[in-house]
């Protein structure tokens, strides 16, 4: 857990939302609203050292596009 933050950026600076709707709990701090700013970028901090290690599945929602399913791994 060298880096306690995860960042996302969508090409073209499109706004997007991250949703943990694939069966995984949200491993990020409550301040992370999981919605990008107008610059199409989102940065979230992992809750704490007590967050369980493993893969967290989520979907990325961009206006007028089919959501993409992805995952992150927390070590």
LODO-187089 format. One record per atom (N, C-alpha, C): residue number from 1; residue in one letter; x, y, z. Coordinates in steps of 0.2 Angstrom, whole numbers, m for minus. Example, Ala and Ser with C-alpha at 12.3 -4.5 7.8 and 13.67 -1.06 7.14 Angstrom:
2
<r><resi>1</resi><resn>A</resn><x>66</x><y>m28</y><z>39</z></r>
<r><resi>1</resi><resn>A</resn><x>62</x><y>m22</y><z>39</z></r>
<r><resi>1</resi><resn>A</resn><x>66</x><y>m16</y><z>39</z></r>
<r><resi>2</resi><resn>S</resn><x>64</x><y>m11</y><z>35</z></r>
<r><resi>2</resi><resn>S</resn><x>68</x><y>m5</y><z>36</z></r>
<r><resi>2</resi><resn>S</resn><x>64</x><y>0</y><z>39</z></r>
This chain:
75
<r><resi>1</resi><resn>X</resn><x>4</x><y>m6</y><z>0</z></r>
<r><resi>1</resi><resn>X</resn><x>0</x><y>0</y><z>0</z></r>
<r><resi>1</resi><resn>X</resn><x>4</x><y>6</y><z>0</z></r>
<r><resi>2</resi><resn>X</resn><x>9</x><y>7</y><z>m5</z></r>
<r><resi>2</resi><resn>X</resn><x>13</x><y>12</y><z>m5</z></r>
<r><resi>2</resi><resn>X</resn><x>9</x><y>19</y><z>m7</z></r>
<r><resi>3</resi><resn>X</resn><x>5</x><y>18</y><z>m11</z></r>
<r><resi>3</resi><resn>X</resn><x>1</x><y>24</y><z>m13</z></r>
<r><resi>3</resi><resn>X</resn><x>m6</x><y>23</y><z>m10</z></r>
<r><resi>4</resi><resn>X</resn><x>m9</x><y>28</y><z>m6</z></r>
<r><resi>4</resi><resn>X</resn><x>m15</x><y>27</y><z>m3</z></r>
<r><resi>4</resi><resn>X</resn><x>m21</x><y>31</y><z>m7</z></r>
<r><resi>5</resi><resn>X</resn><x>m19</x><y>33</y><z>m13</z></r>
<r><resi>5</resi><resn>X</resn><x>m24</x><y>36</y><z>m17</z></r>
<r><resi>5</resi><resn>X</resn><x>m25</x><y>32</y><z>m24</z></r>
<r><resi>6</resi><resn>X</resn><x>m31</x><y>33</y><z>m27</z></r>
<r><resi>6</resi><resn>X</resn><x>m32</x><y>30</y><z>m34</z></r>
<r><resi>6</resi><resn>X</resn><x>m34</x><y>36</y><z>m38</z></r>
<r><resi>7</resi><resn>X</resn><x>m32</x><y>36</y><z>m44</z></r>
<r><resi>7</resi><resn>X</resn><x>m34</x><y>42</y><z>m48</z></r>
<r><resi>7</resi><resn>X</resn><x>m37</x><y>39</y><z>m55</z></r>
<r><resi>8</resi><resn>X</resn><x>m42</x><y>42</y><z>m57</z></r>
<r><resi>8</resi><resn>X</resn><x>m45</x><y>40</y><z>m64</z></r>
<r><resi>8</resi><resn>X</resn><x>m45</x><y>47</y><z>m68</z></r>
<r><resi>9</resi><resn>X</resn><x>m44</x><y>46</y><z>m75</z></r>
<r><resi>9</resi><resn>X</resn><x>m45</x><y>51</y><z>m79</z></r>
<r><resi>9</resi><resn>X</resn><x>m48</x><y>49</y><z>m86</z></r>
<r><resi>10</resi><resn>X</resn><x>m53</x><y>52</y><z>m88</z></r>
<r><resi>10</resi><resn>X</resn><x>m56</x><y>50</y><z>m95</z></r>
<r><resi>10</resi><resn>X</resn><x>m54</x><y>54</y><z>m100</z></r>
<r><resi>11</resi><resn>X</resn><x>m52</x><y>51</y><z>m106</z></r>
<r><resi>11</resi><resn>X</resn><x>m49</x><y>55</y><z>m111</z></r>
<r><resi>11</resi><resn>X</resn><x>m55</x><y>60</y><z>m114</z></r>
<r><resi>12</resi><resn>X</resn><x>m53</x><y>66</y><z>m116</z></r>
<r><resi>12</resi><resn>X</resn><x>m58</x><y>71</y><z>m118</z></r>
<r><resi>12</resi><resn>X</resn><x>m61</x><y>74</y><z>m112</z></r>
<r><resi>13</resi><resn>X</resn><x>m58</x><y>73</y><z>m106</z></r>
<r><resi>13</resi><resn>X</resn><x>m61</x><y>77</y><z>m100</z></r>
<r><resi>13</resi><resn>X</resn><x>m68</x><y>76</y><z>m99</z></r>
<r><resi>14</resi><resn>X</resn><x>m71</x><y>71</y><z>m101</z></r>
<r><resi>14</resi><resn>X</resn><x>m78</x><y>70</y><z>m100</z></r>
<r><resi>14</resi><resn>X</resn><x>m80</x><y>68</y><z>m92</z></r>
<r><resi>15</resi><resn>X</resn><x>m85</x><y>71</y><z>m90</z></r>
<r><resi>15</resi><resn>X</resn><x>m87</x><y>69</y><z>m83</z></r>
<r><resi>15</resi><resn>X</resn><x>m89</x><y>62</y><z>m82</z></r>
<r><resi>16</resi><resn>X</resn><x>m88</x><y>59</y><z>m77</z></r>
<r><resi>16</resi><resn>X</resn><x>m90</x><y>52</y><z>m76</z></r>
<r><resi>16</resi><resn>X</resn><x>m91</x><y>50</y><z>m69</z></r>
<r><resi>17</resi><resn>X</resn><x>m94</x><y>44</y><z>m67</z></r>
<r><resi>17</resi><resn>X</resn><x>m96</x><y>42</y><z>m60</z></r>
<r><resi>17</resi><resn>X</resn><x>m93</x><y>35</y><z>m60</z></r>
<r><resi>18</resi><resn>X</resn><x>m90</x><y>33</y><z>m54</z></r>
<r><resi>18</resi><resn>X</resn><x>m88</x><y>27</y><z>m52</z></r>
<r><resi>18</resi><resn>X</resn><x>m93</x><y>24</y><z>m47</z></r>
<r><resi>19</resi><resn>X</resn><x>m96</x><y>18</y><z>m49</z></r>
<r><resi>19</resi><resn>X</resn><x>m101</x><y>15</y><z>m44</z></r>
<r><resi>19</resi><resn>X</resn><x>m99</x><y>8</y><z>m43</z></r>
<r><resi>20</resi><resn>X</resn><x>m99</x><y>6</y><z>m36</z></r>
<r><resi>20</resi><resn>X</resn><x>m97</x><y>0</y><z>m34</z></r>
<r><resi>20</resi><resn>X</resn><x>m103</x><y>m4</y><z>m34</z></r>
<r><resi>21</resi><resn>X</resn><x>m105</x><y>m6</y><z>m40</z></r>
<r><resi>21</resi><resn>X</resn><x>m112</x><y>m10</y><z>m41</z></r>
<r><resi>21</resi><resn>X</resn><x>m110</x><y>m17</y><z>m44</z></r>
<r><resi>22</resi><resn>X</resn><x>m104</x><y>m19</y><z>m43</z></r>
<r><resi>22</resi><resn>X</resn><x>m102</x><y>m26</y><z>m46</z></r>
<r><resi>22</resi><resn>X</resn><x>m101</x><y>m31</y><z>m40</z></r>
<r><resi>23</resi><resn>X</resn><x>m104</x><y>m30</y><z>m34</z></r>
<r><resi>23</resi><resn>X</resn><x>m103</x><y>m34</y><z>m28</z></r>
<r><resi>23</resi><resn>X</resn><x>m98</x><y>m33</y><z>m24</z></r>
<r><resi>24</resi><resn>X</resn><x>m94</x><y>m27</y><z>m25</z></r>
<r><resi>24</resi><resn>X</resn><x>m88</x><y>m25</y><z>m20</z></r>
<r><resi>24</resi><resn>X</resn><x>m91</x><y>m19</y><z>m16</z></r>
<r><resi>25</resi><resn>X</resn><x>m88</x><y>m19</y><z>m10</z></r>
<r><resi>25</resi><resn>X</resn><x>m89</x><y>m13</y><z>m6</z></r>
<r><resi>25</resi><resn>X</resn><x>m85</x><y>m8</y><z>m8</z></r>
<r><resi>26</resi><resn>X</resn><x>m86</x><y>m1</y><z>m7</z></r>
<r><resi>26</resi><resn>X</resn><x>m82</x><y>4</y><z>m8</z></r>
<r><resi>26</resi><resn>X</resn><x>m77</x><y>5</y><z>m3</z></r>
<r><resi>27</resi><resn>X</resn><x>m70</x><y>4</y><z>m6</z></r>
<r><resi>27</resi><resn>X</resn><x>m65</x><y>5</y><z>m1</z></r>
<r><resi>27</resi><resn>X</resn><x>m62</x><y>12</y><z>0</z></r>
<r><resi>28</resi><resn>X</resn><x>m66</x><y>17</y><z>m2</z></r>
<r><resi>28</resi><resn>X</resn><x>m63</x><y>24</y><z>m2</z></r>
<r><resi>28</resi><resn>X</resn><x>m66</x><y>28</y><z>4</z></r>
<r><resi>29</resi><resn>X</resn><x>m63</x><y>33</y><z>6</z></r>
<r><resi>29</resi><resn>X</resn><x>m65</x><y>38</y><z>11</z></r>
<r><resi>29</resi><resn>X</resn><x>m72</x><y>40</y><z>9</z></r>
<r><resi>30</resi><resn>X</resn><x>m76</x><y>42</y><z>14</z></r>
<r><resi>30</resi><resn>X</resn><x>m83</x><y>45</y><z>12</z></r>
<r><resi>30</resi><resn>X</resn><x>m83</x><y>52</y><z>9</z></r>
<r><resi>31</resi><resn>X</resn><x>m77</x><y>55</y><z>9</z></r>
<r><resi>31</resi><resn>X</resn><x>m77</x><y>62</y><z>6</z></r>
<r><resi>31</resi><resn>X</resn><x>m76</x><y>61</y><z>m2</z></r>
<r><resi>32</resi><resn>X</resn><x>m74</x><y>55</y><z>m4</z></r>
<r><resi>32</resi><resn>X</resn><x>m74</x><y>53</y><z>m11</z></r>
<r><resi>32</resi><resn>X</resn><x>m81</x><y>52</y><z>m14</z></r>
<r><resi>33</resi><resn>X</resn><x>m84</x><y>57</y><z>m17</z></r>
<r><resi>33</resi><resn>X</resn><x>m91</x><y>56</y><z>m20</z></r>
<r><resi>33</resi><resn>X</resn><x>m91</x><y>52</y><z>m26</z></r>
<r><resi>34</resi><resn>X</resn><x>m85</x><y>49</y><z>m28</z></r>
<r><resi>34</resi><resn>X</resn><x>m85</x><y>45</y><z>m34</z></r>
<r><resi>34</resi><resn>X</resn><x>m88</x><y>48</y><z>m40</z></r>
<r><resi>35</resi><resn>X</resn><x>m88</x><y>54</y><z>m41</z></r>
<r><resi>35</resi><resn>X</resn><x>m90</x><y>58</y><z>m47</z></r>
<r><resi>35</resi><resn>X</resn><x>m84</x><y>63</y><z>m49</z></r>
<r><resi>36</resi><resn>X</resn><x>m82</x><y>63</y><z>m55</z></r>
<r><resi>36</resi><resn>X</resn><x>m77</x><y>67</y><z>m57</z></r>
<r><resi>36</resi><resn>X</resn><x>m79</x><y>74</y><z>m57</z></r>
<r><resi>37</resi><resn>X</resn><x>m74</x><y>78</y><z>m58</z></r>
<r><resi>37</resi><resn>X</resn><x>m75</x><y>85</y><z>m58</z></r>
<r><resi>37</resi><resn>X</resn><x>m76</x><y>87</y><z>m66</z></r>
<r><resi>38</resi><resn>X</resn><x>m77</x><y>93</y><z>m67</z></r>
<r><resi>38</resi><resn>X</resn><x>m78</x><y>95</y><z>m74</z></r>
<r><resi>38</resi><resn>X</resn><x>m72</x><y>94</y><z>m79</z></r>
<r><resi>39</resi><resn>X</resn><x>m66</x><y>93</y><z>m76</z></r>
<r><resi>39</resi><resn>X</resn><x>m60</x><y>91</y><z>m79</z></r>
<r><resi>39</resi><resn>X</resn><x>m59</x><y>84</y><z>m81</z></r>
<r><resi>40</resi><resn>X</resn><x>m64</x><y>80</y><z>m79</z></r>
<r><resi>40</resi><resn>X</resn><x>m64</x><y>72</y><z>m81</z></r>
<r><resi>40</resi><resn>X</resn><x>m59</x><y>69</y><z>m77</z></r>
<r><resi>41</resi><resn>X</resn><x>m58</x><y>71</y><z>m71</z></r>
<r><resi>41</resi><resn>X</resn><x>m53</x><y>68</y><z>m67</z></r>
<r><resi>41</resi><resn>X</resn><x>m56</x><y>66</y><z>m60</z></r>
<r><resi>42</resi><resn>X</resn><x>m54</x><y>61</y><z>m57</z></r>
<r><resi>42</resi><resn>X</resn><x>m56</x><y>59</y><z>m50</z></r>
<r><resi>42</resi><resn>X</resn><x>m51</x><y>56</y><z>m46</z></r>
<r><resi>43</resi><resn>X</resn><x>m50</x><y>58</y><z>m40</z></r>
<r><resi>43</resi><resn>X</resn><x>m44</x><y>55</y><z>m35</z></r>
<r><resi>43</resi><resn>X</resn><x>m48</x><y>53</y><z>m29</z></r>
<r><resi>44</resi><resn>X</resn><x>m47</x><y>47</y><z>m26</z></r>
<r><resi>44</resi><resn>X</resn><x>m50</x><y>45</y><z>m20</z></r>
<r><resi>44</resi><resn>X</resn><x>m44</x><y>42</y><z>m16</z></r>
<r><resi>45</resi><resn>X</resn><x>m45</x><y>43</y><z>m9</z></r>
<r><resi>45</resi><resn>X</resn><x>m41</x><y>40</y><z>m4</z></r>
<r><resi>45</resi><resn>X</resn><x>m44</x><y>34</y><z>m1</z></r>
<r><resi>46</resi><resn>X</resn><x>m40</x><y>28</y><z>m1</z></r>
<r><resi>46</resi><resn>X</resn><x>m42</x><y>22</y><z>2</z></r>
<r><resi>46</resi><resn>X</resn><x>m43</x><y>23</y><z>10</z></r>
<r><resi>47</resi><resn>X</resn><x>m49</x><y>20</y><z>12</z></r>
<r><resi>47</resi><resn>X</resn><x>m51</x><y>22</y><z>19</z></r>
<r><resi>47</resi><resn>X</resn><x>m46</x><y>21</y><z>24</z></r>
<r><resi>48</resi><resn>X</resn><x>m43</x><y>16</y><z>25</z></r>
<r><resi>48</resi><resn>X</resn><x>m38</x><y>15</y><z>30</z></r>
<r><resi>48</resi><resn>X</resn><x>m34</x><y>9</y><z>29</z></r>
<r><resi>49</resi><resn>X</resn><x>m29</x><y>7</y><z>33</z></r>
<r><resi>49</resi><resn>X</resn><x>m25</x><y>1</y><z>33</z></r>
<r><resi>49</resi><resn>X</resn><x>m30</x><y>m5</y><z>34</z></r>
<r><resi>50</resi><resn>X</resn><x>m36</x><y>m4</y><z>37</z></r>
<r><resi>50</resi><resn>X</resn><x>m40</x><y>m10</y><z>39</z></r>
<r><resi>50</resi><resn>X</resn><x>m44</x><y>m12</y><z>33</z></r>
<r><resi>51</resi><resn>X</resn><x>m44</x><y>m8</y><z>27</z></r>
<r><resi>51</resi><resn>X</resn><x>m47</x><y>m11</y><z>21</z></r>
<r><resi>51</resi><resn>X</resn><x>m44</x><y>m17</y><z>19</z></r>
<r><resi>52</resi><resn>X</resn><x>m49</x><y>m22</y><z>18</z></r>
<r><resi>52</resi><resn>X</resn><x>m46</x><y>m29</y><z>16</z></r>
<r><resi>52</resi><resn>X</resn><x>m43</x><y>m28</y><z>9</z></r>
<r><resi>53</resi><resn>X</resn><x>m37</x><y>m32</y><z>9</z></r>
<r><resi>53</resi><resn>X</resn><x>m33</x><y>m33</y><z>2</z></r>
<r><resi>53</resi><resn>X</resn><x>m37</x><y>m37</y><z>m3</z></r>
<r><resi>54</resi><resn>X</resn><x>m36</x><y>m35</y><z>m9</z></r>
<r><resi>54</resi><resn>X</resn><x>m40</x><y>m39</y><z>m14</z></r>
<r><resi>54</resi><resn>X</resn><x>m42</x><y>m35</y><z>m20</z></r>
<r><resi>55</resi><resn>X</resn><x>m46</x><y>m38</y><z>m24</z></r>
<r><resi>55</resi><resn>X</resn><x>m49</x><y>m34</y><z>m30</z></r>
<r><resi>55</resi><resn>X</resn><x>m56</x><y>m32</y><z>m28</z></r>
<r><resi>56</resi><resn>X</resn><x>m57</x><y>m25</y><z>m31</z></r>
<r><resi>56</resi><resn>X</resn><x>m63</x><y>m22</y><z>m30</z></r>
<r><resi>56</resi><resn>X</resn><x>m66</x><y>m21</y><z>m37</z></r>
<r><resi>57</resi><resn>X</resn><x>m72</x><y>m23</y><z>m38</z></r>
<r><resi>57</resi><resn>X</resn><x>m75</x><y>m22</y><z>m45</z></r>
<r><resi>57</resi><resn>X</resn><x>m80</x><y>m16</y><z>m44</z></r>
<r><resi>58</resi><resn>X</resn><x>m80</x><y>m13</y><z>m50</z></r>
<r><resi>58</resi><resn>X</resn><x>m84</x><y>m7</y><z>m50</z></r>
<r><resi>58</resi><resn>X</resn><x>m86</x><y>m5</y><z>m58</z></r>
<r><resi>59</resi><resn>X</resn><x>m90</x><y>m1</y><z>m59</z></r>
<r><resi>59</resi><resn>X</resn><x>m92</x><y>1</y><z>m66</z></r>
<r><resi>59</resi><resn>X</resn><x>m91</x><y>9</y><z>m66</z></r>
<r><resi>60</resi><resn>X</resn><x>m89</x><y>11</y><z>m73</z></r>
<r><resi>60</resi><resn>X</resn><x>m88</x><y>18</y><z>m74</z></r>
<r><resi>60</resi><resn>X</resn><x>m94</x><y>20</y><z>m79</z></r>
<r><resi>61</resi><resn>X</resn><x>m97</x><y>25</y><z>m77</z></r>
<r><resi>61</resi><resn>X</resn><x>m103</x><y>28</y><z>m80</z></r>
<r><resi>61</resi><resn>X</resn><x>m101</x><y>35</y><z>m83</z></r>
<r><resi>62</resi><resn>X</resn><x>m101</x><y>35</y><z>m90</z></r>
<r><resi>62</resi><resn>X</resn><x>m100</x><y>41</y><z>m94</z></r>
<r><resi>62</resi><resn>X</resn><x>m107</x><y>42</y><z>m97</z></r>
<r><resi>63</resi><resn>X</resn><x>m109</x><y>49</y><z>m97</z></r>
<r><resi>63</resi><resn>X</resn><x>m115</x><y>51</y><z>m101</z></r>
<r><resi>63</resi><resn>X</resn><x>m116</x><y>48</y><z>m108</z></r>
<r><resi>64</resi><resn>X</resn><x>m121</x><y>45</y><z>m109</z></r>
<r><resi>64</resi><resn>X</resn><x>m123</x><y>42</y><z>m116</z></r>
<r><resi>64</resi><resn>X</resn><x>m119</x><y>36</y><z>m118</z></r>
<r><resi>65</resi><resn>X</resn><x>m115</x><y>33</y><z>m113</z></r>
<r><resi>65</resi><resn>X</resn><x>m111</x><y>27</y><z>m115</z></r>
<r><resi>65</resi><resn>X</resn><x>m113</x><y>21</y><z>m111</z></r>
<r><resi>66</resi><resn>X</resn><x>m112</x><y>15</y><z>m113</z></r>
<r><resi>66</resi><resn>X</resn><x>m114</x><y>9</y><z>m109</z></r>
<r><resi>66</resi><resn>X</resn><x>m108</x><y>9</y><z>m104</z></r>
<r><resi>67</resi><resn>X</resn><x>m110</x><y>8</y><z>m98</z></r>
<r><resi>67</resi><resn>X</resn><x>m105</x><y>7</y><z>m92</z></r>
<r><resi>67</resi><resn>X</resn><x>m100</x><y>2</y><z>m93</z></r>
<r><resi>68</resi><resn>X</resn><x>m94</x><y>4</y><z>m92</z></r>
<r><resi>68</resi><resn>X</resn><x>m88</x><y>m1</y><z>m92</z></r>
<r><resi>68</resi><resn>X</resn><x>m87</x><y>m4</y><z>m85</z></r>
<r><resi>69</resi><resn>X</resn><x>m86</x><y>m10</y><z>m85</z></r>
<r><resi>69</resi><resn>X</resn><x>m84</x><y>m14</y><z>m79</z></r>
<r><resi>69</resi><resn>X</resn><x>m76</x><y>m14</y><z>m78</z></r>
<r><resi>70</resi><resn>X</resn><x>m74</x><y>m13</y><z>m72</z></r>
<r><resi>70</resi><resn>X</resn><x>m67</x><y>m13</y><z>m71</z></r>
<r><resi>70</resi><resn>X</resn><x>m66</x><y>m15</y><z>m64</z></r>
<r><resi>71</resi><resn>X</resn><x>m59</x><y>m15</y><z>m62</z></r>
<r><resi>71</resi><resn>X</resn><x>m57</x><y>m17</y><z>m55</z></r>
<r><resi>71</resi><resn>X</resn><x>m51</x><y>m14</y><z>m53</z></r>
<r><resi>72</resi><resn>X</resn><x>m50</x><y>m13</y><z>m47</z></r>
<r><resi>72</resi><resn>X</resn><x>m43</x><y>m11</y><z>m44</z></r>
<r><resi>72</resi><resn>X</resn><x>m41</x><y>m16</y><z>m39</z></r>
<r><resi>73</resi><resn>X</resn><x>m35</x><y>m17</y><z>m38</z></r>
<r><resi>73</resi><resn>X</resn><x>m32</x><y>m21</y><z>m33</z></r>
<r><resi>73</resi><resn>X</resn><x>m29</x><y>m17</y><z>m27</z></r>
<r><resi>74</resi><resn>X</resn><x>m31</x><y>m19</y><z>m21</z></r>
<r><resi>74</resi><resn>X</resn><x>m28</x><y>m15</y><z>m15</z></r>
<r><resi>74</resi><resn>X</resn><x>m23</x><y>m20</y><z>m12</z></r>
<r><resi>75</resi><resn>X</resn><x>m17</x><y>m19</y><z>m11</z></r>
<r><resi>75</resi><resn>X</resn><x>m12</x><y>m23</y><z>m8</z></r>
<r><resi>75</resi><resn>X</resn><x>m11</x><y>m21</y><z>m1</z></r>
